[in-house]
């Protein structure tokens, strides 16, 4: 760190992305990417794209893509905000709605970017502990009079809260923003998008990274009432007006057209998830009930760190967290059936259970 950095950032801890080692070929189950390729139509557009057009700025309004997303989700284009990944939405939401007098609240075990982005902007924040079973207690958020971020499904647990509970939280905090982060909603959870038509303090964010095989394309979107979208747009136009590049915009438009392909892949991942949970439980793992494209699992005898390190030594990457409450768990992305079979076989070797069926 240089001597020129602002005092507020000295000692600041930034977000740590999932590791991407290059020393060998890994089965990569640590960053919740899709095991399936983009839709054939998307790949075809990419192959035929006129790269000469990259000399021109993209449409900063993203009008065509907004119209397609609005049609898909049953809202108006004015209710859609586009961003460079859904992390941008979190960034802009804190910028727009968390001033010195506002406190942001989120679970104590959740997406670790929340406290990073709050710290970056000097926003006050509080965490509310998950229950002993690692679930969110909706009542803890009702009527608290503070801005709220809740991922549904939660990460890294994969657990969900019901739509009626989300509505209670939104309804009882009418003077505060409630942002429901639905990065993993397409893998079996219910979306809160319909509630945005009823409540003017609700923002629902989603991403193309997981269910639409587009993590490298960097596209997220939010749905909310027009006034909240205008607030987010103001933040965007004050920082990076062209935050979604021309090629990403075009490929995303085709992705929306091919929604059936992606939703079918989500069903396949749910089936592989069910299979994986069964196999892990046979090996002595406790697995939290997940509706995401990952599972959160701990073994009855081996530590989370030991399993993580031994898997890495054996060519399989999973995500390990070191905080006290979850240090015995590992988050495991649901990949292809072949990848999950490899995971199970490597775990059998690590646990000395070769030959187990």
One Martini backbone bead per residue (centre of mass of N, CA, C, O) as a GRO file, in nm:
protein
  357
    1UNK     BB    1   0.096   0.037   0.023
    2UNK     BB    2   0.071   0.356  -0.019
    3UNK     BB    3   0.113   0.690   0.100
    4UNK     BB    4  -0.147   0.803  -0.082
    5UNK     BB    5  -0.361   0.678   0.052
    6UNK     BB    6  -0.632   0.700   0.206
    7UNK     BB    7  -0.697   0.676   0.536
    8UNK     BB    8  -0.967   0.502   0.517
    9UNK     BB    9  -0.789   0.257   0.355
   10UNK     BB   10  -0.623   0.188   0.585
   11UNK     BB   11  -0.670  -0.150   0.648
   12UNK     BB   12  -0.840  -0.237   0.423
   13UNK     BB   13  -1.068  -0.503   0.336
   14UNK     BB   14  -1.103  -0.681   0.069
   15UNK     BB   15  -1.216  -0.877  -0.161
   16UNK     BB   16  -1.207  -1.244  -0.208
   17UNK     BB   17  -1.169  -1.432  -0.453
   18UNK     BB   18  -1.169  -1.707  -0.601
   19UNK     BB   19  -0.950  -1.922  -0.674
   20UNK     BB   20  -0.695  -1.941  -0.973
   21UNK     BB   21  -0.510  -2.174  -1.037
   22UNK     BB   22  -0.223  -2.278  -1.280
   23UNK     BB   23  -0.050  -2.549  -1.201
   24UNK     BB   24  -0.320  -2.707  -1.282
   25UNK     BB   25  -0.575  -2.929  -1.340
   26UNK     BB   26  -0.905  -2.849  -1.244
   27UNK     BB   27  -1.179  -2.905  -1.049
   28UNK     BB   28  -1.416  -2.640  -1.053
   29UNK     BB   29  -1.584  -2.580  -0.716
   30UNK     BB   30  -1.555  -2.240  -0.611
   31UNK     BB   31  -1.751  -2.017  -0.813
   32UNK     BB   32  -2.042  -2.090  -0.933
   33UNK     BB   33  -2.031  -2.204  -1.207
   34UNK     BB   34  -2.121  -2.320  -1.502
   35UNK     BB   35  -2.109  -2.633  -1.683
   36UNK     BB   36  -2.251  -2.479  -1.910
   37UNK     BB   37  -2.296  -2.348  -2.197
   38UNK     BB   38  -2.396  -2.140  -2.390
   39UNK     BB   39  -2.610  -2.088  -2.608
   40UNK     BB   40  -2.592  -2.147  -2.937
   41UNK     BB   41  -2.695  -1.862  -3.022
   42UNK     BB   42  -2.478  -1.709  -2.868
   43UNK     BB   43  -2.230  -1.831  -3.007
   44UNK     BB   44  -2.311  -1.741  -3.291
   45UNK     BB   45  -2.305  -1.436  -3.241
   46UNK     BB   46  -2.010  -1.427  -3.156
   47UNK     BB   47  -1.891  -1.532  -3.428
   48UNK     BB   48  -2.058  -1.289  -3.599
   49UNK     BB   49  -1.937  -1.052  -3.484
   50UNK     BB   50  -1.874  -0.706  -3.520
   51UNK     BB   51  -1.574  -0.591  -3.407
   52UNK     BB   52  -1.568  -0.301  -3.527
   53UNK     BB   53  -1.792  -0.188  -3.320
   54UNK     BB   54  -1.594  -0.148  -3.070
   55UNK     BB   55  -1.534   0.160  -3.137
   56UNK     BB   56  -1.814   0.187  -3.009
   57UNK     BB   57  -2.033   0.280  -2.807
   58UNK     BB   58  -2.264   0.192  -2.608
   59UNK     BB   59  -2.572   0.182  -2.491
   60UNK     BB   60  -2.639   0.334  -2.189
   61UNK     BB   61  -2.950   0.229  -2.162
   62UNK     BB   62  -3.021  -0.059  -2.272
   63UNK     BB   63  -3.303  -0.082  -2.417
   64UNK     BB   64  -3.330  -0.366  -2.546
   65UNK     BB   65  -3.268  -0.532  -2.289
   66UNK     BB   66  -3.485  -0.414  -2.107
   67UNK     BB   67  -3.726  -0.511  -2.274
   68UNK     BB   68  -3.668  -0.815  -2.247
   69UNK     BB   69  -3.671  -0.830  -1.936
   70UNK     BB   70  -3.950  -0.714  -1.894
   71UNK     BB   71  -4.102  -0.937  -2.043
   72UNK     BB   72  -3.999  -1.180  -1.872
   73UNK     BB   73  -4.089  -1.029  -1.574
   74UNK     BB   74  -4.347  -0.836  -1.593
   75UNK     BB   75  -4.240  -0.548  -1.673
   76UNK     BB   76  -4.087  -0.249  -1.714
   77UNK     BB   77  -3.821  -0.086  -1.839
   78UNK     BB   78  -3.820   0.128  -1.597
   79UNK     BB   79  -3.762  -0.135  -1.388
   80UNK     BB   80  -3.466  -0.150  -1.520
   81UNK     BB   81  -3.128  -0.246  -1.434
   82UNK     BB   82  -2.793  -0.217  -1.544
   83UNK     BB   83  -2.486  -0.419  -1.498
   84UNK     BB   84  -2.155  -0.507  -1.386
   85UNK     BB   85  -2.285  -0.695  -1.236
   86UNK     BB   86  -2.434  -0.724  -0.919
   87UNK     BB   87  -2.220  -0.567  -0.755
   88UNK     BB   88  -2.296  -0.289  -0.867
   89UNK     BB   89  -2.566  -0.269  -0.721
   90UNK     BB   90  -2.456  -0.267  -0.436
   91UNK     BB   91  -2.285  -0.018  -0.471
   92UNK     BB   92  -2.514   0.181  -0.557
   93UNK     BB   93  -2.698   0.137  -0.310
   94UNK     BB   94  -2.504   0.249  -0.100
   95UNK     BB   95  -2.460   0.524  -0.232
   96UNK     BB   96  -2.774   0.608  -0.238
   97UNK     BB   97  -2.891   0.491   0.077
   98UNK     BB   98  -2.613   0.523   0.270
   99UNK     BB   99  -2.581   0.731   0.498
  100UNK     BB  100  -2.474   0.850   0.799
  101UNK     BB  101  -2.781   0.778   0.922
  102UNK     BB  102  -2.748   0.492   0.805
  103UNK     BB  103  -2.824   0.141   0.838
  104UNK     BB  104  -2.687  -0.165   0.755
  105UNK     BB  105  -2.838  -0.494   0.706
  106UNK     BB  106  -2.711  -0.834   0.768
  107UNK     BB  107  -2.594  -1.125   0.775
  108UNK     BB  108  -2.326  -1.291   0.924
  109UNK     BB  109  -2.385  -1.519   0.704
  110UNK     BB  110  -2.254  -1.427   0.388
  111UNK     BB  111  -2.184  -1.217   0.156
  112UNK     BB  112  -1.866  -1.058   0.176
  113UNK     BB  113  -1.931  -0.787   0.011
  114UNK     BB  114  -2.107  -0.617   0.199
  115UNK     BB  115  -1.889  -0.513   0.405
  116UNK     BB  116  -1.703  -0.396   0.194
  117UNK     BB  117  -1.893  -0.181   0.064
  118UNK     BB  118  -1.957  -0.036   0.324
  119UNK     BB  119  -1.663   0.039   0.395
  120UNK     BB  120  -1.593   0.200   0.140
  121UNK     BB  121  -1.843   0.419   0.214
  122UNK     BB  122  -1.884   0.447   0.533
  123UNK     BB  123  -2.101   0.253   0.625
  124UNK     BB  124  -2.316   0.150   0.840
  125UNK     BB  125  -2.313  -0.178   1.008
  126UNK     BB  126  -2.504  -0.483   1.061
  127UNK     BB  127  -2.538  -0.802   1.216
  128UNK     BB  128  -2.735  -1.105   1.190
  129UNK     BB  129  -2.775  -1.393   1.322
  130UNK     BB  130  -2.799  -1.696   1.265
  131UNK     BB  131  -2.921  -1.971   1.325
  132UNK     BB  132  -2.825  -2.282   1.425
  133UNK     BB  133  -2.928  -2.391   1.124
  134UNK     BB  134  -2.849  -2.138   0.921
  135UNK     BB  135  -3.092  -1.962   0.930
  136UNK     BB  136  -3.322  -1.719   0.869
  137UNK     BB  137  -3.483  -1.473   1.073
  138UNK     BB  138  -3.728  -1.269   0.977
  139UNK     BB  139  -3.803  -1.121   1.249
  140UNK     BB  140  -3.523  -0.967   1.274
  141UNK     BB  141  -3.627  -0.754   1.024
  142UNK     BB  142  -3.879  -0.653   1.146
  143UNK     BB  143  -3.915  -0.321   1.215
  144UNK     BB  144  -3.602  -0.180   1.224
  145UNK     BB  145  -3.535   0.079   1.044
  146UNK     BB  146  -3.344  -0.050   0.808
  147UNK     BB  147  -3.130  -0.132   0.590
  148UNK     BB  148  -3.150  -0.423   0.357
  149UNK     BB  149  -2.966  -0.732   0.307
  150UNK     BB  150  -3.081  -1.025   0.116
  151UNK     BB  151  -3.012  -1.344   0.034
  152UNK     BB  152  -3.211  -1.540  -0.223
  153UNK     BB  153  -3.025  -1.732  -0.165
  154UNK     BB  154  -2.794  -1.797   0.050
  155UNK     BB  155  -2.450  -1.705   0.119
  156UNK     BB  156  -2.318  -2.031   0.163
  157UNK     BB  157  -2.583  -2.213   0.232
  158UNK     BB  158  -2.860  -2.208   0.027
  159UNK     BB  159  -3.080  -2.080   0.186
  160UNK     BB  160  -3.425  -1.992   0.249
  161UNK     BB  161  -3.695  -1.764   0.212
  162UNK     BB  162  -4.006  -1.670   0.213
  163UNK     BB  163  -4.213  -1.452   0.055
  164UNK     BB  164  -4.383  -1.372   0.305
  165UNK     BB  165  -4.129  -1.280   0.462
  166UNK     BB  166  -4.032  -1.065   0.272
  167UNK     BB  167  -4.289  -0.895   0.286
  168UNK     BB  168  -4.272  -0.832   0.588
  169UNK     BB  169  -4.007  -0.678   0.574
  170UNK     BB  170  -4.094  -0.461   0.372
  171UNK     BB  171  -4.360  -0.362   0.515
  172UNK     BB  172  -4.201  -0.294   0.808
  173UNK     BB  173  -3.990  -0.100   0.612
  174UNK     BB  174  -4.099   0.171   0.445
  175UNK     BB  175  -3.827   0.375   0.503
  176UNK     BB  176  -3.663   0.135   0.364
  177UNK     BB  177  -3.431  -0.057   0.213
  178UNK     BB  178  -3.484  -0.364   0.023
  179UNK     BB  179  -3.246  -0.614  -0.070
  180UNK     BB  180  -3.274  -0.882  -0.303
  181UNK     BB  181  -3.043  -1.139  -0.358
  182UNK     BB  182  -3.077  -1.341  -0.675
  183UNK     BB  183  -2.828  -1.513  -0.789
  184UNK     BB  184  -2.983  -1.823  -0.715
  185UNK     BB  185  -3.298  -1.849  -0.790
  186UNK     BB  186  -3.298  -2.065  -1.047
  187UNK     BB  187  -3.245  -2.330  -0.830
  188UNK     BB  188  -3.554  -2.321  -0.653
  189UNK     BB  189  -3.657  -2.043  -0.604
  190UNK     BB  190  -3.836  -1.751  -0.517
  191UNK     BB  191  -3.931  -1.461  -0.653
  192UNK     BB  192  -3.965  -1.098  -0.570
  193UNK     BB  193  -4.056  -0.935  -0.819
  194UNK     BB  194  -4.370  -0.900  -0.777
  195UNK     BB  195  -4.328  -0.703  -0.522
  196UNK     BB  196  -4.237  -0.441  -0.685
  197UNK     BB  197  -4.544  -0.356  -0.749
  198UNK     BB  198  -4.616  -0.298  -0.427
  199UNK     BB  199  -4.320  -0.186  -0.351
  200UNK     BB  200  -4.103   0.113  -0.309
  201UNK     BB  201  -3.851  -0.051  -0.124
  202UNK     BB  202  -3.780  -0.266  -0.356
  203UNK     BB  203  -3.494  -0.468  -0.446
  204UNK     BB  204  -3.403  -0.677  -0.726
  205UNK     BB  205  -3.130  -0.896  -0.778
  206UNK     BB  206  -2.941  -1.012  -1.064
  207UNK     BB  207  -2.773  -1.270  -1.272
  208UNK     BB  208  -2.579  -1.421  -1.543
  209UNK     BB  209  -2.350  -1.601  -1.413
  210UNK     BB  210  -2.506  -1.868  -1.342
  211UNK     BB  211  -2.778  -1.954  -1.513
  212UNK     BB  212  -2.633  -1.805  -1.794
  213UNK     BB  213  -2.330  -1.862  -1.851
  214UNK     BB  214  -2.188  -1.536  -1.769
  215UNK     BB  215  -1.941  -1.459  -1.586
  216UNK     BB  216  -1.748  -1.329  -1.815
  217UNK     BB  217  -1.963  -1.097  -1.909
  218UNK     BB  218  -2.086  -0.912  -1.698
  219UNK     BB  219  -2.416  -0.934  -1.576
  220UNK     BB  220  -2.664  -0.728  -1.432
  221UNK     BB  221  -2.985  -0.686  -1.249
  222UNK     BB  222  -3.263  -0.470  -1.171
  223UNK     BB  223  -3.577  -0.456  -0.979
  224UNK     BB  224  -3.804  -0.172  -0.970
  225UNK     BB  225  -3.905   0.114  -0.921
  226UNK     BB  226  -3.852   0.398  -1.089
  227UNK     BB  227  -3.715   0.567  -0.864
  228UNK     BB  228  -3.492   0.363  -0.793
  229UNK     BB  229  -3.372   0.340  -1.073
  230UNK     BB  230  -3.294   0.638  -1.093
  231UNK     BB  231  -3.092   0.628  -0.861
  232UNK     BB  232  -2.901   0.420  -0.992
  233UNK     BB  233  -2.847   0.583  -1.250
  234UNK     BB  234  -2.708   0.820  -1.112
  235UNK     BB  235  -2.466   0.652  -1.016
  236UNK     BB  236  -2.372   0.554  -1.290
  237UNK     BB  237  -2.345   0.846  -1.430
  238UNK     BB  238  -2.117   0.917  -1.191
  239UNK     BB  239  -1.901   0.678  -1.291
  240UNK     BB  240  -2.018   0.457  -1.543
  241UNK     BB  241  -2.204   0.487  -1.820
  242UNK     BB  242  -2.040   0.230  -1.972
  243UNK     BB  243  -2.080  -0.058  -1.795
  244UNK     BB  244  -2.187  -0.199  -2.065
  245UNK     BB  245  -2.091  -0.370  -2.315
  246UNK     BB  246  -2.168  -0.435  -2.638
  247UNK     BB  247  -2.135  -0.746  -2.638
  248UNK     BB  248  -2.285  -0.817  -2.382
  249UNK     BB  249  -2.556  -0.697  -2.467
  250UNK     BB  250  -2.608  -0.883  -2.711
  251UNK     BB  251  -2.580  -1.160  -2.568
  252UNK     BB  252  -2.805  -1.107  -2.359
  253UNK     BB  253  -3.040  -1.085  -2.551
  254UNK     BB  254  -3.018  -1.381  -2.648
  255UNK     BB  255  -3.043  -1.514  -2.371
  256UNK     BB  256  -3.337  -1.434  -2.327
  257UNK     BB  257  -3.444  -1.588  -2.576
  258UNK     BB  258  -3.297  -1.861  -2.431
  259UNK     BB  259  -3.435  -1.935  -2.152
  260UNK     BB  260  -3.511  -2.239  -2.174
  261UNK     BB  261  -3.226  -2.349  -2.177
  262UNK     BB  262  -3.142  -2.243  -1.890
  263UNK     BB  263  -3.373  -2.373  -1.724
  264UNK     BB  264  -3.293  -2.661  -1.793
  265UNK     BB  265  -3.013  -2.648  -1.661
  266UNK     BB  266  -3.121  -2.593  -1.376
  267UNK     BB  267  -3.257  -2.868  -1.349
  268UNK     BB  268  -3.002  -3.034  -1.375
  269UNK     BB  269  -2.861  -2.917  -1.125
  270UNK     BB  270  -3.074  -3.013  -0.923
  271UNK     BB  271  -3.026  -3.314  -0.978
  272UNK     BB  272  -2.722  -3.314  -0.907
  273UNK     BB  273  -2.757  -3.209  -0.622
  274UNK     BB  274  -2.916  -3.448  -0.511
  275UNK     BB  275  -2.699  -3.657  -0.568
  276UNK     BB  276  -2.469  -3.526  -0.404
  277UNK     BB  277  -2.600  -3.532  -0.127
  278UNK     BB  278  -2.627  -3.836  -0.107
  279UNK     BB  279  -2.320  -3.900  -0.134
  280UNK     BB  280  -2.222  -3.731   0.105
  281UNK     BB  281  -2.388  -3.872   0.327
  282UNK     BB  282  -2.248  -4.150   0.291
  283UNK     BB  283  -1.963  -4.000   0.396
  284UNK     BB  284  -2.056  -3.808   0.656
  285UNK     BB  285  -2.225  -3.566   0.570
  286UNK     BB  286  -2.343  -3.242   0.625
  287UNK     BB  287  -2.625  -3.090   0.450
  288UNK     BB  288  -2.758  -2.820   0.350
  289UNK     BB  289  -3.047  -2.682   0.236
  290UNK     BB  290  -3.045  -2.631  -0.113
  291UNK     BB  291  -3.121  -2.355  -0.380
  292UNK     BB  292  -2.852  -2.380  -0.527
  293UNK     BB  293  -2.530  -2.420  -0.710
  294UNK     BB  294  -2.479  -2.532  -0.411
  295UNK     BB  295  -2.305  -2.665  -0.123
  296UNK     BB  296  -2.307  -2.709   0.242
  297UNK     BB  297  -2.037  -2.889   0.404
  298UNK     BB  298  -1.983  -3.137   0.669
  299UNK     BB  299  -1.786  -3.340   0.863
  300UNK     BB  300  -1.782  -3.562   1.135
  301UNK     BB  301  -1.436  -3.566   1.143
  302UNK     BB  302  -1.341  -3.374   0.927
  303UNK     BB  303  -1.212  -3.093   0.844
  304UNK     BB  304  -1.250  -2.836   0.631
  305UNK     BB  305  -0.950  -2.780   0.574
  306UNK     BB  306  -0.860  -3.065   0.509
  307UNK     BB  307  -1.047  -3.114   0.269
  308UNK     BB  308  -0.961  -2.876   0.099
  309UNK     BB  309  -0.656  -2.946   0.075
  310UNK     BB  310  -0.686  -3.238  -0.037
  311UNK     BB  311  -0.843  -3.165  -0.286
  312UNK     BB  312  -0.633  -2.979  -0.408
  313UNK     BB  313  -0.411  -3.198  -0.425
  314UNK     BB  314  -0.645  -3.366  -0.612
  315UNK     BB  315  -0.782  -3.143  -0.823
  316UNK     BB  316  -0.996  -2.991  -0.619
  317UNK     BB  317  -1.211  -2.711  -0.598
  318UNK     BB  318  -1.305  -2.536  -0.307
  319UNK     BB  319  -1.477  -2.347  -0.053
  320UNK     BB  320  -1.314  -2.185   0.219
  321UNK     BB  321  -1.389  -2.085   0.555
  322UNK     BB  322  -1.262  -1.920   0.868
  323UNK     BB  323  -1.489  -1.872   1.025
  324UNK     BB  324  -1.602  -2.008   1.308
  325UNK     BB  325  -1.897  -2.117   1.229
  326UNK     BB  326  -1.773  -2.232   0.917
  327UNK     BB  327  -1.489  -2.399   0.921
  328UNK     BB  328  -1.624  -2.701   0.868
  329UNK     BB  329  -1.694  -2.595   0.593
  330UNK     BB  330  -1.794  -2.640   0.243
  331UNK     BB  331  -1.817  -2.502  -0.075
  332UNK     BB  332  -2.003  -2.666  -0.345
  333UNK     BB  333  -2.017  -2.684  -0.661
  334UNK     BB  334  -2.240  -2.757  -0.919
  335UNK     BB  335  -2.170  -2.960  -1.163
  336UNK     BB  336  -2.122  -3.206  -1.331
  337UNK     BB  337  -2.154  -3.535  -1.301
  338UNK     BB  338  -1.851  -3.591  -1.345
  339UNK     BB  339  -1.743  -3.392  -1.133
  340UNK     BB  340  -1.893  -3.520  -0.889
  341UNK     BB  341  -1.763  -3.797  -0.912
  342UNK     BB  342  -1.480  -3.699  -0.863
  343UNK     BB  343  -1.527  -3.583  -0.586
  344UNK     BB  344  -1.619  -3.846  -0.448
  345UNK     BB  345  -1.364  -4.012  -0.504
  346UNK     BB  346  -1.165  -3.822  -0.358
  347UNK     BB  347  -1.305  -3.839  -0.082
  348UNK     BB  348  -1.265  -4.140  -0.038
  349UNK     BB  349  -0.960  -4.122  -0.027
  350UNK     BB  350  -0.931  -3.916   0.204
  351UNK     BB  351  -1.130  -4.104   0.402
  352UNK     BB  352  -1.077  -4.415   0.348
  353UNK     BB  353  -1.335  -4.519   0.120
  354UNK     BB  354  -1.266  -4.714  -0.075
  355UNK     BB  355  -1.538  -4.886  -0.238
  356UNK     BB  356  -1.769  -4.717  -0.186
  357UNK     BB  357  -2.142  -4.709  -0.250
   0.00000   0.00000   0.00000
